[in-house]
Amino acid sequence: MIELTQDPAGPYGEVLRLGPLFSELQDAGDPGKKARTGTGEVNGNPANNGAVWGGTGMENIIGKLEHILSEVMAEDFKAALKKLNTPRLQVRTDETALLIIDPQRSFTSGTWKRSQGSNGELEVMPIQVAFDNCASLLKAVYHRVEVMFTRCPFPPDSYDWDERFDGIIDPDQLYFIKPGNSVLLPASNGFREWVEAIIKRGRKTLVMGGCTLNSCLRVSALETLSSFRDEGLEVVVDLSICGARVSNYVNSAQFGGMSAVESALRDMSGEGVKVAQRVEWL
């Protein structure tokens, strides 16, 4: 606690360098050591047996959104995907890493949900769908793919992983503390070092999912690409494992007649982030 109070970078600053994550990252950068990097995988490429893993198809997701939002809003979202020409992408497990943003119970049953007021139950439904799909994907790839996570510093009753990930995410899973929208802040949370390490190990594609699509995912994807573009990193946002609150799928004059989600998709695509309807892992 004394170290925390004296930390010039704040409670989530330099003190993070004393934790287990940085020990793992240092091992990962040493070619003479094997590092788990939070996935159950050791250095070396996982076997590729030709299997394909991927989240639920976008058609199924849009069908669920019709029940959650309305047919009109779901059709607006579908039209936005068509205008942006969001494809399905295939990636190789030995060339790609996966980052899941904030898959915490706060967004589905805790502090963040309660902050949405009387409509909270409705607002979080697309995020619940996204977490369902994240969990299904992780069941298939968790120990085959290099996976990391972020966590917001919510209160204890909202901090843990969402219940959908019970029995999937290892109890000792490493993660990045992310107090705001950007995974790159604070600079001492280990994310930058992790990306540099995976690039050195030949993983030049980073797939992102989680929540929320128009804020944390948008900012994190854009800033990660900006920071590592010159090192050849490709950033992909997999819409089949992403979600936002219901209100952000509603077209609004604030965003020029489009929704906050569509505006975010346009921002990311315009800056070179690959926005995919679904990512399939080979």
ChimeraX commands (.cxc) that place a marker at each C-alpha (Angstrom):
marker #1 position 0.00,0.00,0.00 radius 0.5
marker #1 position 2.91,2.35,0.70 radius 0.5
marker #1 position 4.22,1.68,-2.83 radius 0.5
marker #1 position 0.78,2.44,-4.24 radius 0.5
marker #1 position 0.45,5.77,-2.46 radius 0.5
marker #1 position 3.95,6.84,-3.49 radius 0.5
marker #1 position 3.54,5.81,-7.13 radius 0.5
marker #1 position 3.79,8.97,-9.27 radius 0.5
marker #1 position 1.77,7.31,-12.04 radius 0.5
marker #1 position -1.21,6.72,-9.75 radius 0.5
marker #1 position -2.74,3.56,-8.26 radius 0.5
marker #1 position -2.53,1.71,-11.58 radius 0.5
marker #1 position 0.91,3.01,-12.52 radius 0.5
marker #1 position 4.47,1.76,-12.04 radius 0.5
marker #1 position 3.49,-0.57,-9.21 radius 0.5
marker #1 position 1.98,-2.92,-11.82 radius 0.5
marker #1 position 5.52,-3.74,-12.88 radius 0.5
marker #1 position 5.95,-5.58,-9.56 radius 0.5
marker #1 position 3.20,-8.08,-10.34 radius 0.5
marker #1 position 3.27,-11.55,-11.97 radius 0.5
marker #1 position 2.43,-10.24,-15.43 radius 0.5
marker #1 position 5.77,-8.52,-15.89 radius 0.5
marker #1 position 7.61,-11.61,-14.70 radius 0.5
marker #1 position 5.82,-13.64,-17.38 radius 0.5
marker #1 position 6.52,-11.02,-20.03 radius 0.5
marker #1 position 10.22,-10.93,-19.18 radius 0.5
marker #1 position 10.38,-14.70,-19.50 radius 0.5
marker #1 position 8.57,-14.48,-22.84 radius 0.5
marker #1 position 11.25,-12.11,-24.13 radius 0.5
marker #1 position 14.04,-14.53,-23.17 radius 0.5
marker #1 position 14.53,-17.13,-25.94 radius 0.5
marker #1 position 16.07,-19.46,-23.38 radius 0.5
marker #1 position 12.91,-19.65,-21.31 radius 0.5
marker #1 position 9.44,-20.98,-21.90 radius 0.5
marker #1 position 6.54,-18.67,-21.14 radius 0.5
marker #1 position 2.89,-19.45,-20.69 radius 0.5
marker #1 position 1.80,-15.84,-21.34 radius 0.5
marker #1 position -1.55,-16.56,-19.78 radius 0.5
marker #1 position -2.83,-19.15,-22.25 radius 0.5
marker #1 position -1.55,-22.55,-21.24 radius 0.5
marker #1 position 0.67,-22.47,-24.32 radius 0.5
marker #1 position 4.45,-22.59,-24.23 radius 0.5
marker #1 position 6.75,-21.08,-26.83 radius 0.5
marker #1 position 6.47,-22.83,-30.14 radius 0.5
marker #1 position 3.64,-23.09,-32.63 radius 0.5
marker #1 position 0.54,-25.09,-31.70 radius 0.5
marker #1 position -0.36,-27.98,-33.96 radius 0.5
marker #1 position -2.67,-27.04,-36.81 radius 0.5
marker #1 position -4.88,-30.00,-37.62 radius 0.5
marker #1 position -7.02,-28.17,-40.15 radius 0.5
marker #1 position -9.91,-27.61,-37.73 radius 0.5
marker #1 position -11.89,-24.40,-37.91 radius 0.5
marker #1 position -13.14,-22.63,-34.80 radius 0.5
marker #1 position -15.20,-19.48,-34.78 radius 0.5
marker #1 position -17.93,-17.55,-33.04 radius 0.5
marker #1 position -21.62,-17.71,-33.89 radius 0.5
marker #1 position -22.41,-16.56,-37.43 radius 0.5
marker #1 position -23.57,-12.98,-37.84 radius 0.5
marker #1 position -26.95,-14.14,-39.17 radius 0.5
marker #1 position -27.66,-15.77,-35.82 radius 0.5
marker #1 position -26.49,-12.68,-33.95 radius 0.5
marker #1 position -28.71,-10.38,-36.02 radius 0.5
marker #1 position -31.60,-12.76,-35.36 radius 0.5
marker #1 position -31.00,-12.42,-31.63 radius 0.5
marker #1 position -30.74,-8.65,-31.94 radius 0.5
marker #1 position -34.18,-8.60,-33.58 radius 0.5
marker #1 position -35.60,-10.01,-30.36 radius 0.5
marker #1 position -33.49,-7.71,-28.16 radius 0.5
marker #1 position -33.70,-4.45,-30.11 radius 0.5
marker #1 position -36.39,-4.48,-32.76 radius 0.5
marker #1 position -36.56,-5.67,-36.32 radius 0.5
marker #1 position -35.97,-2.11,-37.55 radius 0.5
marker #1 position -32.80,-1.58,-35.49 radius 0.5
marker #1 position -31.49,-5.03,-36.36 radius 0.5
marker #1 position -32.03,-4.29,-40.05 radius 0.5
marker #1 position -30.22,-0.96,-39.62 radius 0.5
marker #1 position -27.26,-2.82,-38.14 radius 0.5
marker #1 position -27.39,-5.41,-40.92 radius 0.5
marker #1 position -27.44,-2.62,-43.53 radius 0.5
marker #1 position -24.45,-0.96,-41.87 radius 0.5
marker #1 position -22.47,-4.19,-42.09 radius 0.5
marker #1 position -23.35,-4.49,-45.76 radius 0.5
marker #1 position -22.34,-0.88,-46.51 radius 0.5
marker #1 position -19.02,-1.41,-44.77 radius 0.5
marker #1 position -18.54,-4.71,-46.59 radius 0.5
marker #1 position -17.48,-6.51,-43.41 radius 0.5
marker #1 position -16.16,-9.93,-44.47 radius 0.5
marker #1 position -15.55,-13.22,-42.74 radius 0.5
marker #1 position -11.85,-13.73,-42.10 radius 0.5
marker #1 position -9.73,-16.79,-41.51 radius 0.5
marker #1 position -6.63,-16.64,-39.32 radius 0.5
marker #1 position -4.01,-19.18,-38.28 radius 0.5
marker #1 position -3.61,-20.04,-34.61 radius 0.5
marker #1 position 0.19,-19.92,-34.90 radius 0.5
marker #1 position 0.18,-16.42,-36.41 radius 0.5
marker #1 position -2.58,-14.74,-34.38 radius 0.5
marker #1 position -3.32,-13.67,-30.81 radius 0.5
marker #1 position -6.70,-12.97,-29.20 radius 0.5
marker #1 position -7.56,-10.17,-26.78 radius 0.5
marker #1 position -10.92,-10.16,-24.97 radius 0.5
marker #1 position -11.82,-6.75,-23.55 radius 0.5
marker #1 position -13.41,-6.66,-20.08 radius 0.5
marker #1 position -15.46,-9.89,-19.97 radius 0.5
marker #1 position -16.57,-9.04,-16.44 radius 0.5
marker #1 position -19.81,-9.54,-14.56 radius 0.5
marker #1 position -20.10,-5.77,-14.07 radius 0.5
marker #1 position -21.45,-5.46,-17.62 radius 0.5
marker #1 position -24.10,-8.15,-17.30 radius 0.5
marker #1 position -25.14,-8.20,-13.63 radius 0.5
marker #1 position -23.07,-5.71,-11.64 radius 0.5
marker #1 position -22.09,-2.07,-11.26 radius 0.5
marker #1 position -22.06,-1.09,-14.94 radius 0.5
marker #1 position -25.42,-2.73,-15.60 radius 0.5
marker #1 position -26.96,-0.97,-12.60 radius 0.5
marker #1 position -25.62,2.35,-13.89 radius 0.5
marker #1 position -27.92,1.97,-16.93 radius 0.5
marker #1 position -30.95,2.62,-14.72 radius 0.5
marker #1 position -34.36,1.01,-15.05 radius 0.5
marker #1 position -33.57,-0.18,-18.60 radius 0.5
marker #1 position -30.42,-1.99,-17.51 radius 0.5
marker #1 position -31.82,-5.45,-18.14 radius 0.5
marker #1 position -32.56,-4.55,-21.76 radius 0.5
marker #1 position -29.45,-2.44,-22.32 radius 0.5
marker #1 position -26.99,-5.23,-21.53 radius 0.5
marker #1 position -28.57,-7.96,-23.68 radius 0.5
marker #1 position -26.26,-7.49,-26.71 radius 0.5
marker #1 position -23.27,-7.72,-24.36 radius 0.5
marker #1 position -24.66,-10.96,-22.94 radius 0.5
marker #1 position -24.89,-12.32,-26.49 radius 0.5
marker #1 position -21.28,-11.26,-27.11 radius 0.5
marker #1 position -20.10,-12.96,-23.91 radius 0.5
marker #1 position -21.99,-16.14,-24.85 radius 0.5
marker #1 position -20.10,-16.18,-28.15 radius 0.5
marker #1 position -16.77,-15.35,-26.47 radius 0.5
marker #1 position -17.27,-18.28,-24.10 radius 0.5
marker #1 position -18.11,-20.65,-26.98 radius 0.5
marker #1 position -15.01,-19.55,-28.86 radius 0.5
marker #1 position -12.77,-19.88,-25.80 radius 0.5
marker #1 position -14.02,-23.40,-25.13 radius 0.5
marker #1 position -12.56,-24.35,-28.50 radius 0.5
marker #1 position -9.36,-22.29,-28.67 radius 0.5
marker #1 position -8.29,-21.30,-25.14 radius 0.5
marker #1 position -5.30,-23.65,-24.92 radius 0.5
marker #1 position -4.59,-23.54,-28.65 radius 0.5
marker #1 position -4.34,-19.77,-29.14 radius 0.5
marker #1 position -2.39,-17.06,-27.35 radius 0.5
marker #1 position -5.16,-15.32,-25.38 radius 0.5
marker #1 position -5.10,-12.34,-23.05 radius 0.5
marker #1 position -7.78,-10.28,-21.32 radius 0.5
marker #1 position -8.36,-6.84,-19.85 radius 0.5
marker #1 position -10.17,-5.91,-16.66 radius 0.5
marker #1 position -11.61,-2.62,-15.47 radius 0.5
marker #1 position -11.06,-1.92,-11.72 radius 0.5
marker #1 position -14.70,-2.37,-10.70 radius 0.5
marker #1 position -15.75,-3.05,-7.09 radius 0.5
marker #1 position -15.23,-6.63,-5.84 radius 0.5
marker #1 position -18.80,-7.80,-6.57 radius 0.5
marker #1 position -18.42,-6.67,-10.20 radius 0.5
marker #1 position -14.74,-7.38,-10.84 radius 0.5
marker #1 position -14.76,-11.12,-11.53 radius 0.5
marker #1 position -15.17,-12.74,-14.92 radius 0.5
marker #1 position -18.75,-13.03,-16.14 radius 0.5
marker #1 position -20.34,-16.32,-15.07 radius 0.5
marker #1 position -20.34,-17.52,-18.69 radius 0.5
marker #1 position -16.57,-18.03,-18.37 radius 0.5
marker #1 position -16.79,-20.25,-15.28 radius 0.5
marker #1 position -14.65,-23.33,-15.85 radius 0.5
marker #1 position -13.12,-21.87,-19.02 radius 0.5
marker #1 position -10.68,-19.17,-17.91 radius 0.5
marker #1 position -7.89,-20.49,-15.70 radius 0.5
marker #1 position -7.90,-19.19,-12.10 radius 0.5
marker #1 position -4.33,-17.90,-12.58 radius 0.5
marker #1 position -5.05,-16.25,-15.93 radius 0.5
marker #1 position -3.02,-13.06,-16.42 radius 0.5
marker #1 position -4.71,-9.87,-17.61 radius 0.5
marker #1 position -4.17,-6.16,-18.17 radius 0.5
marker #1 position -5.62,-3.52,-15.84 radius 0.5
marker #1 position -7.53,-0.98,-17.98 radius 0.5
marker #1 position -9.14,1.82,-15.93 radius 0.5
marker #1 position -10.33,3.76,-19.01 radius 0.5
marker #1 position -11.18,3.07,-22.64 radius 0.5
marker #1 position -7.66,2.37,-23.91 radius 0.5
marker #1 position -5.83,-0.90,-23.34 radius 0.5
marker #1 position -2.57,1.04,-23.67 radius 0.5
marker #1 position -3.20,2.98,-20.45 radius 0.5
marker #1 position -1.70,3.01,-17.95 radius 0.5
marker #1 position 1.57,2.58,-19.85 radius 0.5
marker #1 position 2.79,0.24,-17.11 radius 0.5
marker #1 position -0.03,-2.32,-17.41 radius 0.5
marker #1 position 2.09,-4.63,-19.59 radius 0.5
marker #1 position 0.03,-4.51,-22.78 radius 0.5
marker #1 position 2.68,-2.81,-24.91 radius 0.5
marker #1 position 5.31,-5.31,-23.79 radius 0.5
marker #1 position 2.97,-8.21,-24.51 radius 0.5
marker #1 position 2.28,-7.01,-28.06 radius 0.5
marker #1 position 5.99,-6.57,-28.70 radius 0.5
marker #1 position 6.56,-10.13,-27.42 radius 0.5
marker #1 position 3.88,-11.72,-29.61 radius 0.5
marker #1 position 5.19,-9.89,-32.68 radius 0.5
marker #1 position 8.67,-11.29,-31.98 radius 0.5
marker #1 position 7.10,-14.75,-31.78 radius 0.5
marker #1 position 5.59,-14.34,-35.25 radius 0.5
marker #1 position 2.04,-13.35,-34.34 radius 0.5
marker #1 position 1.36,-10.39,-36.60 radius 0.5
marker #1 position -2.45,-10.40,-36.23 radius 0.5
marker #1 position -4.32,-9.40,-33.08 radius 0.5
marker #1 position -8.04,-10.21,-32.94 radius 0.5
marker #1 position -10.13,-8.23,-30.44 radius 0.5
marker #1 position -13.56,-8.90,-28.95 radius 0.5
marker #1 position -15.56,-8.18,-25.79 radius 0.5
marker #1 position -17.19,-4.92,-24.76 radius 0.5
marker #1 position -18.10,-2.31,-25.43 radius 0.5
marker #1 position -17.91,-2.04,-29.19 radius 0.5
marker #1 position -18.22,1.72,-29.60 radius 0.5
marker #1 position -15.99,2.73,-26.68 radius 0.5
marker #1 position -13.29,0.45,-25.21 radius 0.5
marker #1 position -13.01,-1.75,-28.30 radius 0.5
marker #1 position -12.99,1.17,-30.72 radius 0.5
marker #1 position -10.38,3.15,-28.77 radius 0.5
marker #1 position -8.20,0.12,-28.00 radius 0.5
marker #1 position -8.24,-1.14,-31.59 radius 0.5
marker #1 position -7.41,2.27,-33.07 radius 0.5
marker #1 position -4.64,3.07,-30.58 radius 0.5
marker #1 position -3.10,-0.40,-30.82 radius 0.5
marker #1 position -2.96,-0.19,-34.61 radius 0.5
marker #1 position -1.50,3.32,-34.45 radius 0.5
marker #1 position 1.19,2.20,-31.99 radius 0.5
marker #1 position 2.23,-1.00,-33.79 radius 0.5
marker #1 position 1.39,-0.42,-37.45 radius 0.5
marker #1 position 5.08,0.18,-38.29 radius 0.5
marker #1 position 5.93,-3.22,-36.77 radius 0.5
marker #1 position 3.56,-4.92,-39.17 radius 0.5
marker #1 position 0.75,-5.67,-36.72 radius 0.5
marker #1 position -2.73,-6.18,-38.16 radius 0.5
marker #1 position -5.66,-5.46,-35.81 radius 0.5
marker #1 position -8.97,-7.24,-36.38 radius 0.5
marker #1 position -12.25,-6.62,-34.55 radius 0.5
marker #1 position -14.46,-9.73,-34.62 radius 0.5
marker #1 position -18.06,-8.52,-34.47 radius 0.5
marker #1 position -19.36,-11.97,-33.62 radius 0.5
marker #1 position -17.75,-11.68,-30.17 radius 0.5
marker #1 position -18.39,-7.94,-29.56 radius 0.5
marker #1 position -21.29,-6.12,-27.96 radius 0.5
marker #1 position -22.57,-2.72,-26.87 radius 0.5
marker #1 position -25.58,-1.53,-24.97 radius 0.5
marker #1 position -28.89,-1.42,-26.84 radius 0.5
marker #1 position -29.00,2.39,-27.04 radius 0.5
marker #1 position -25.82,2.41,-29.09 radius 0.5
marker #1 position -27.47,0.43,-31.90 radius 0.5
marker #1 position -30.14,3.14,-32.35 radius 0.5
marker #1 position -29.68,5.61,-35.20 radius 0.5
marker #1 position -29.20,9.13,-33.88 radius 0.5
marker #1 position -28.76,12.67,-35.17 radius 0.5
marker #1 position -25.72,12.86,-32.89 radius 0.5
marker #1 position -23.91,10.54,-35.28 radius 0.5
marker #1 position -25.25,11.95,-38.52 radius 0.5
marker #1 position -28.25,9.65,-38.68 radius 0.5
marker #1 position -26.30,6.48,-37.91 radius 0.5
marker #1 position -25.88,4.64,-34.64 radius 0.5
marker #1 position -22.94,4.97,-32.26 radius 0.5
marker #1 position -21.99,1.41,-33.20 radius 0.5
marker #1 position -22.03,2.10,-36.94 radius 0.5
marker #1 position -20.02,5.28,-36.36 radius 0.5
marker #1 position -17.43,3.25,-34.45 radius 0.5
marker #1 position -17.23,0.66,-37.21 radius 0.5
marker #1 position -16.65,3.42,-39.75 radius 0.5
marker #1 position -13.96,5.01,-37.57 radius 0.5
marker #1 position -12.10,1.73,-37.24 radius 0.5
marker #1 position -12.40,0.73,-40.88 radius 0.5
marker #1 position -11.34,4.19,-42.02 radius 0.5
marker #1 position -8.12,3.99,-40.01 radius 0.5
marker #1 position -7.17,0.50,-41.19 radius 0.5
marker #1 position -8.60,-1.76,-38.48 radius 0.5
marker #1 position -10.10,-4.84,-40.12 radius 0.5
marker #1 position -13.72,-5.20,-39.02 radius 0.5
marker #1 position -14.94,-8.76,-39.62 radius 0.5
marker #1 position -18.40,-10.23,-39.25 radius 0.5
marker #1 position -16.74,-13.39,-37.97 radius 0.5
marker #1 position -13.20,-14.69,-37.54 radius 0.5
marker #1 position -12.52,-18.37,-38.15 radius 0.5
marker #1 position -9.43,-19.90,-36.54 radius 0.5
marker #1 position -7.49,-22.52,-38.52 radius 0.5
marker link #1:1,2 radius 0.2
marker link #1:2,3 radius 0.2
marker link #1:3,4 radius 0.2
marker link #1:4,5 radius 0.2
marker link #1:5,6 radius 0.2
marker link #1:6,7 radius 0.2
marker link #1:7,8 radius 0.2
marker link #1:8,9 radius 0.2
marker link #1:9,10 radius 0.2
marker link #1:10,11 radius 0.2
marker link #1:11,12 radius 0.2
marker link #1:12,13 radius 0.2
marker link #1:13,14 radius 0.2
marker link #1:14,15 radius 0.2
marker link #1:15,16 radius 0.2
marker link #1:16,17 radius 0.2
marker link #1:17,18 radius 0.2
marker link #1:18,19 radius 0.2
marker link #1:19,20 radius 0.2
marker link #1:20,21 radius 0.2
marker link #1:21,22 radius 0.2
marker link #1:22,23 radius 0.2
marker link #1:23,24 radius 0.2
marker link #1:24,25 radius 0.2
marker link #1:25,26 radius 0.2
marker link #1:26,27 radius 0.2
marker link #1:27,28 radius 0.2
marker link #1:28,29 radius 0.2
marker link #1:29,30 radius 0.2
marker link #1:30,31 radius 0.2
marker link #1:31,32 radius 0.2
marker link #1:32,33 radius 0.2
marker link #1:33,34 radius 0.2
marker link #1:34,35 radius 0.2
marker link #1:35,36 radius 0.2
marker link #1:36,37 radius 0.2
marker link #1:37,38 radius 0.2
marker link #1:38,39 radius 0.2
marker link #1:39,40 radius 0.2
marker link #1:40,41 radius 0.2
marker link #1:41,42 radius 0.2
marker link #1:42,43 radius 0.2
marker link #1:43,44 radius 0.2
marker link #1:44,45 radius 0.2
marker link #1:45,46 radius 0.2
marker link #1:46,47 radius 0.2
marker link #1:47,48 radius 0.2
marker link #1:48,49 radius 0.2
marker link #1:49,50 radius 0.2
marker link #1:50,51 radius 0.2
marker link #1:51,52 radius 0.2
marker link #1:52,53 radius 0.2
marker link #1:53,54 radius 0.2
marker link #1:54,55 radius 0.2
marker link #1:55,56 radius 0.2
marker link #1:56,57 radius 0.2
marker link #1:57,58 radius 0.2
marker link #1:58,59 radius 0.2
marker link #1:59,60 radius 0.2
marker link #1:60,61 radius 0.2
marker link #1:61,62 radius 0.2
marker link #1:62,63 radius 0.2
marker link #1:63,64 radius 0.2
marker link #1:64,65 radius 0.2
marker link #1:65,66 radius 0.2
marker link #1:66,67 radius 0.2
marker link #1:67,68 radius 0.2
marker link #1:68,69 radius 0.2
marker link #1:69,70 radius 0.2
marker link #1:70,71 radius 0.2
marker link #1:71,72 radius 0.2
marker link #1:72,73 radius 0.2
marker link #1:73,74 radius 0.2
marker link #1:74,75 radius 0.2
marker link #1:75,76 radius 0.2
marker link #1:76,77 radius 0.2
marker link #1:77,78 radius 0.2
marker link #1:78,79 radius 0.2
marker link #1:79,80 radius 0.2
marker link #1:80,81 radius 0.2
marker link #1:81,82 radius 0.2
marker link #1:82,83 radius 0.2
marker link #1:83,84 radius 0.2
marker link #1:84,85 radius 0.2
marker link #1:85,86 radius 0.2
marker link #1:86,87 radius 0.2
marker link #1:87,88 radius 0.2
marker link #1:88,89 radius 0.2
marker link #1:89,90 radius 0.2
marker link #1:90,91 radius 0.2
marker link #1:91,92 radius 0.2
marker link #1:92,93 radius 0.2
marker link #1:93,94 radius 0.2
marker link #1:94,95 radius 0.2
marker link #1:95,96 radius 0.2
marker link #1:96,97 radius 0.2
marker link #1:97,98 radius 0.2
marker link #1:98,99 radius 0.2
marker link #1:99,100 radius 0.2
marker link #1:100,101 radius 0.2
marker link #1:101,102 radius 0.2
marker link #1:102,103 radius 0.2
marker link #1:103,104 radius 0.2
marker link #1:104,105 radius 0.2
marker link #1:105,106 radius 0.2
marker link #1:106,107 radius 0.2
marker link #1:107,108 radius 0.2
marker link #1:108,109 radius 0.2
marker link #1:109,110 radius 0.2
marker link #1:110,111 radius 0.2
marker link #1:111,112 radius 0.2
marker link #1:112,113 radius 0.2
marker link #1:113,114 radius 0.2
marker link #1:114,115 radius 0.2
marker link #1:115,116 radius 0.2
marker link #1:116,117 radius 0.2
marker link #1:117,118 radius 0.2
marker link #1:118,119 radius 0.2
marker link #1:119,120 radius 0.2
marker link #1:120,121 radius 0.2
marker link #1:121,122 radius 0.2
marker link #1:122,123 radius 0.2
marker link #1:123,124 radius 0.2
marker link #1:124,125 radius 0.2
marker link #1:125,126 radius 0.2
marker link #1:126,127 radius 0.2
marker link #1:127,128 radius 0.2
marker link #1:128,129 radius 0.2
marker link #1:129,130 radius 0.2
marker link #1:130,131 radius 0.2
marker link #1:131,132 radius 0.2
marker link #1:132,133 radius 0.2
marker link #1:133,134 radius 0.2
marker link #1:134,135 radius 0.2
marker link #1:135,136 radius 0.2
marker link #1:136,137 radius 0.2
marker link #1:137,138 radius 0.2
marker link #1:138,139 radius 0.2
marker link #1:139,140 radius 0.2
marker link #1:140,141 radius 0.2
marker link #1:141,142 radius 0.2
marker link #1:142,143 radius 0.2
marker link #1:143,144 radius 0.2
marker link #1:144,145 radius 0.2
marker link #1:145,146 radius 0.2
marker link #1:146,147 radius 0.2
marker link #1:147,148 radius 0.2
marker link #1:148,149 radius 0.2
marker link #1:149,150 radius 0.2
marker link #1:150,151 radius 0.2
marker link #1:151,152 radius 0.2
marker link #1:152,153 radius 0.2
marker link #1:153,154 radius 0.2
marker link #1:154,155 radius 0.2
marker link #1:155,156 radius 0.2
marker link #1:156,157 radius 0.2
marker link #1:157,158 radius 0.2
marker link #1:158,159 radius 0.2
marker link #1:159,160 radius 0.2
marker link #1:160,161 radius 0.2
marker link #1:161,162 radius 0.2
marker link #1:162,163 radius 0.2
marker link #1:163,164 radius 0.2
marker link #1:164,165 radius 0.2
marker link #1:165,166 radius 0.2
marker link #1:166,167 radius 0.2
marker link #1:167,168 radius 0.2
marker link #1:168,169 radius 0.2
marker link #1:169,170 radius 0.2
marker link #1:170,171 radius 0.2
marker link #1:171,172 radius 0.2
marker link #1:172,173 radius 0.2
marker link #1:173,174 radius 0.2
marker link #1:174,175 radius 0.2
marker link #1:175,176 radius 0.2
marker link #1:176,177 radius 0.2
marker link #1:177,178 radius 0.2
marker link #1:178,179 radius 0.2
marker link #1:179,180 radius 0.2
marker link #1:180,181 radius 0.2
marker link #1:181,182 radius 0.2
marker link #1:182,183 radius 0.2
marker link #1:183,184 radius 0.2
marker link #1:184,185 radius 0.2
marker link #1:185,186 radius 0.2
marker link #1:186,187 radius 0.2
marker link #1:187,188 radius 0.2
marker link #1:188,189 radius 0.2
marker link #1:189,190 radius 0.2
marker link #1:190,191 radius 0.2
marker link #1:191,192 radius 0.2
marker link #1:192,193 radius 0.2
marker link #1:193,194 radius 0.2
marker link #1:194,195 radius 0.2
marker link #1:195,196 radius 0.2
marker link #1:196,197 radius 0.2
marker link #1:197,198 radius 0.2
marker link #1:198,199 radius 0.2
marker link #1:199,200 radius 0.2
marker link #1:200,201 radius 0.2
marker link #1:201,202 radius 0.2
marker link #1:202,203 radius 0.2
marker link #1:203,204 radius 0.2
marker link #1:204,205 radius 0.2
marker link #1:205,206 radius 0.2
marker link #1:206,207 radius 0.2
marker link #1:207,208 radius 0.2
marker link #1:208,209 radius 0.2
marker link #1:209,210 radius 0.2
marker link #1:210,211 radius 0.2
marker link #1:211,212 radius 0.2
marker link #1:212,213 radius 0.2
marker link #1:213,214 radius 0.2
marker link #1:214,215 radius 0.2
marker link #1:215,216 radius 0.2
marker link #1:216,217 radius 0.2
marker link #1:217,218 radius 0.2
marker link #1:218,219 radius 0.2
marker link #1:219,220 radius 0.2
marker link #1:220,221 radius 0.2
marker link #1:221,222 radius 0.2
marker link #1:222,223 radius 0.2
marker link #1:223,224 radius 0.2
marker link #1:224,225 radius 0.2
marker link #1:225,226 radius 0.2
marker link #1:226,227 radius 0.2
marker link #1:227,228 radius 0.2
marker link #1:228,229 radius 0.2
marker link #1:229,230 radius 0.2
marker link #1:230,231 radius 0.2
marker link #1:231,232 radius 0.2
marker link #1:232,233 radius 0.2
marker link #1:233,234 radius 0.2
marker link #1:234,235 radius 0.2
marker link #1:235,236 radius 0.2
marker link #1:236,237 radius 0.2
marker link #1:237,238 radius 0.2
marker link #1:238,239 radius 0.2
marker link #1:239,240 radius 0.2
marker link #1:240,241 radius 0.2
marker link #1:241,242 radius 0.2
marker link #1:242,243 radius 0.2
marker link #1:243,244 radius 0.2
marker link #1:244,245 radius 0.2
marker link #1:245,246 radius 0.2
marker link #1:246,247 radius 0.2
marker link #1:247,248 radius 0.2
marker link #1:248,249 radius 0.2
marker link #1:249,250 radius 0.2
marker link #1:250,251 radius 0.2
marker link #1:251,252 radius 0.2
marker link #1:252,253 radius 0.2
marker link #1:253,254 radius 0.2
marker link #1:254,255 radius 0.2
marker link #1:255,256 radius 0.2
marker link #1:256,257 radius 0.2
marker link #1:257,258 radius 0.2
marker link #1:258,259 radius 0.2
marker link #1:259,260 radius 0.2
marker link #1:260,261 radius 0.2
marker link #1:261,262 radius 0.2
marker link #1:262,263 radius 0.2
marker link #1:263,264 radius 0.2
marker link #1:264,265 radius 0.2
marker link #1:265,266 radius 0.2
marker link #1:266,267 radius 0.2
marker link #1:267,268 radius 0.2
marker link #1:268,269 radius 0.2
marker link #1:269,270 radius 0.2
marker link #1:270,271 radius 0.2
marker link #1:271,272 radius 0.2
marker link #1:272,273 radius 0.2
marker link #1:273,274 radius 0.2
marker link #1:274,275 radius 0.2
marker link #1:275,276 radius 0.2
marker link #1:276,277 radius 0.2
marker link #1:277,278 radius 0.2
marker link #1:278,279 radius 0.2
marker link #1:279,280 radius 0.2
marker link #1:280,281 radius 0.2
marker link #1:281,282 radius 0.2
view
